[in-house]
């Protein structure tokens, strides 16, 4: 792992960025705002989007991720592109001796994600899987409030996002986005971060298909996770044309109280008393994550999440996929939070 003697304001970290969407925009802004990094080059899905992005952020446009991977000026590859491509790009970058930051999931296949961890360790390079929701105001408020409800035994977590019409984008593609709970991995990772290992998973999905192969206009996934500590969590994720009302709620019941979060508002309920809980802002999380990565590479400070934790969440999500396909409950006996069997 490179240390503070390798990167500085006089010799900044060279960064190659894969992607030109929202996450890539926030990454580019954060990288340019820090003197310890220099955005060298970018590659996107189309030549026009790549050229526009590169011009906006004073970077060199490239035709493919491989051109970034092979560039000797680049020390770090940041991957902000479609889920399907995460694993292959990260593998190529690590194999070429680059540090890697990748938006979740690290790969769609848990075995590939585990292989990335092994390769990063062999190469002595950083593999950081971004999970900015763990830094956000909602997650921090939940974590800080947990002791107030005693022994937690039931959680209900719902995120529904209506889209009319549903976009014909990769986020509505089975192959490119992945199984919904794998593609939207932060939902499961929030739960495993709070409550530990999962003993069993059952999942029921529904898709509203289009005439175009592989794409759908809406999806709904409902999963029940039974944790090793006895807690039961109902997880619902839905998006698309079928839905009419946005819903982002998190309820957590304990033997001494209940936590209820609805959007940006939270409360602690005990008997007849309802106490408001302050929920911090969601803004600036990409910048915070980027700063932590640069701190880690230049000063050796610890990061807020490990790739093993992300890989474990992905294994739980894949168990939900298996349950959805077979109609059976999937048991995760022997799979620990370090991601290993």
N, C-alpha and C positions, 0 to 999 in steps of 0.2 A: 504494500500500500504506500502510495506517495504521501509525503508529509509536508509540513509548512516550509521546508527548505526547497521544495520543488516548484511551488506555485506562489506568486506574490503579485503585487501591483506592477512590479517591473517585468515580471515574466508570468502573465496571466494564463489561466487554464483555457486552452483552446476547445471550443464546444461545437459539435455538429448536431443539428436539430432535424429530426424526422417528423414532418407534419406541418400543416399550416392552419389548423383550426383554432378553436378557442384556447385549449390548453397550451398549444404551441405559442400562441400570442402572449399568454401570461408568462410562459417560460422565457421567451425572448426578452420581454420587458424586464424581468427580474435579473437575467444574466447581464443585460446591458447596464443595469443600474449598479452593478457590483464591479469594482475595479479588479477583483481577483479573477474575473472570467472575461472571455472574448468570444463572441459568437462568430465563428469562422464561416460556416456554410450551412445551407438548409436544402432539404429536398422534400417535395410534396407529391400529391396525387396527380396533379396536372402541371404542365409547363407554365401556363399563365399564372396559376395561383402561386407557384414556387417563385416566379420572377417578381411578382408584386410583393410577396412577403419578404423576399431577399432585399428588394429595394427599400422597403419600409424600415427594415432593421439593419441596414448596412452590412449585409452578409453576401456571400457568394452563392448563387443558385447552382444546384447540382442535379443531375438526371436520375440518380438512384441512391439508396442507402449505402450500397457497396462503395460508391465514390467517397462517401464520408468515412466509412470504415477504413479505407486504404489511404486516407490523407494523413501524412505524418505530422501536420500542424494540429490535428485534433487529438485531444487527450480524453474527452468525454463525449459519449453519444447519448443524447436525450431523445427518447422515443415517445412521440405523441400522435401515433397514427392508429389505423384500424386494429382491433384486438387480434385478428387472425394473424397479423404479421409480427406481433411483439416478440414471440419466442425466437423466430428465425433471425431477426435483426439483432436482438440481444446476444444470441449465440455467436453470430459473425463478429460483432463488436468485441466481445470478451476474448474470442479466439485471436483477434488482431491486437490484443493488449490494451484495449480501451476500457475506461470506466464506463458504467452504464447506469442511467436513470431511466426507468420505464414507468409509464402510467399503468395502473392495474388493469387487467390481470397481467402477470409476467409472461404467461402463455395460456392458451386455452386447455392444454393437456397438462395435468399435474406432473406427469413423469417428465415432460419437457421442462417444466418449471424447476423441478428438483435437479435436473441435469444442469440448468443454468447456475444454480447455487454451487454445485460441485465445481463447475468450470471456473466460476469467479474466485473460488477459494484456491484452486490450482494455479490460476494466473496471478493471484494476489491483487485483484482489481475489485473495485466497488461494484456491487449490484444493489441498487436501491429501487424498491418498488414503491412508488408514491401511493399513499393513502391519506390524502389531506383531510378527509372527514374525521380522522382521529385527532387532528389538531383543532378542529372547528369548535365553535361555541356550544353546539348541541351535545357533542360527545363529552366535552369537558364538564358541562353542567350535569350530565347524567352520572359521570364518574364521581364528581364531588358530592352529589346528592345521595348516592347509593347507600352509605352507612345510615342514613336517616330513616330508611324503611325496613331495617332489620334484615331478616333472612328472605332474600328474593326468591320467588318460586314460579312466577309466570311473567312473560314479556310478550307484547304484541307490537309488531313493527310493520307499518304500512307506508309504502310510497307508490302513489298512482299519479301519472302524468298524462293528461289528455293531450292529444295532438290531432287536430282536424284541419286539413287532411294529414294523414301520416306521411312523412317524407320518404321518398325512395332513396334512402341513405343507408350506409353500412350498419347503422344502429338498429335497422329493422331487417337485417339479414341474418338468417340462422348461421351461415358459414362465417361471415365476417365479424359479427358481434359475439357469436357463441351462444351457448345456452344462457338464458336471461340472468340467472343467478350467478353464473360465472362471469359474464360480461359486466354485470353490475355488482362486482365482487365486494364493494364497500359495505353492502347491507349485511352479508354474512360476517365479514371481518369485524364490523362494529360489535356484533354479538359475541364472537369468539374472543375479541379483545377484552370484553367486559366479564365474560362468564366462563372462559376456559375451554376445555375439550368437549367434544360432542360425542355422545354414545350412539345415537341413531338419528336417521333422517327419513322422512317421508315427504313426497312432493306430488302435487297435482298441477299440471300446466294446461293452458288452452291457448291456441293461436287462431287468429282470424287471417286466413290466407288471401293472397292476391292471385291474379292470373299469371303473374311473373314468378317463375320458379325461385325458390329459396327466400323470397321476401314475404312479409306479412304486414297487415295494417294495424294490428294490435296483438298484444300478448298479455297473459296473466299467469303468474306463478304463485302458488300458495304452498309453503313448506312448513312442516312442523319439525323443530329440532329439539331433541331431548338431550340435555347436557349431562355430563358425568356427575355434576353436583346435584342433580335432581331437577333443575330448572327446566321448564318447558317454554319454548318460544315459538309463536306463530309469526311467520314472515310472509308478507304479501308484497309482490312487485308487479305493477302493471303499467302499460303505456300504450298510447295510440288512439285510434278513432273511436273505439267502442266506449271510451270513458268520457264522462261529461263534467266531473267534479275533481279538481286536484285534491289530493289527500297526502299529507306528510305528518304522520302521527307516530308517537312512541309511548307506550304505556308499560309500566313496570310495577308489579304488585309484590309486596313483601308483607311479612306478618306484623309489621309495625307501621305500615303506611303504603301509599301508592304515589308513584311519579307519573305525571301526564305531561307530554310535550306535544303541542300542536303547532307546527310551523316554527315560528321564532318565539313562541310563548310557552312557558313551563310553569308547573305548579306541583306542590307537595300536598297531598290530601291525607289528613288524619282525623278520623271521626267526623265532626262537623266543621273542622278547620281546614281552610284552603289557603296555603301560603305561596305567593308568587316566587318563581325562580328566574333569576336573570340568565338569559341565554346570549352569549357573546356573538359578535358578527362573524359571517362566513367570508368576509372580504379579506383579500391579501394572503390567502392560504398558499397559493402557488409560490408567491414571493417568500413566504416563511419557509416552505419546504426547500426551495432553491438555496436560501441562505444557510439552512442546516446542512445541506449537501456540501456547499463550499466550505463551511466551518469544519466539517468532517475531513474533507480532503486537505485542507491547509493547516488545521490545528489538531486534528485527531479527536474532536469531540464526538460523543455518541449520537446516533440518529434516534428518532422516536419510534421507529418500526424496523423489524428485521425481515429479510426475504423469507426466512423460515416461517414466520408468522403469516406472511402472505400466501406462501405455498400451502400451509395448513388450511387456511380459509378456502383456497381453491379446491383442495381435496374434499372439503365439506360440500362445496358447491357442486362438484362432480358427483358426489354421492346423491345429491338432490336430482341431478340429471339421470342417474341410473334408476332412481326410484320412479321418476316420471316415465321412463321408457318401459319399465318392467311392472309397474303397479305394486311393487313390494317395498317394504321398509328396508333400508340399507343400514347395516350396523358397522360402526367404525371402531370396533374393538381393536386395540393395538396400534392405532394411529395417534401419535402424540402431537402436541402443539409445535414441536420442532419440525413437523412435516414428515417425519420418518416413521416407518412401520416398526 
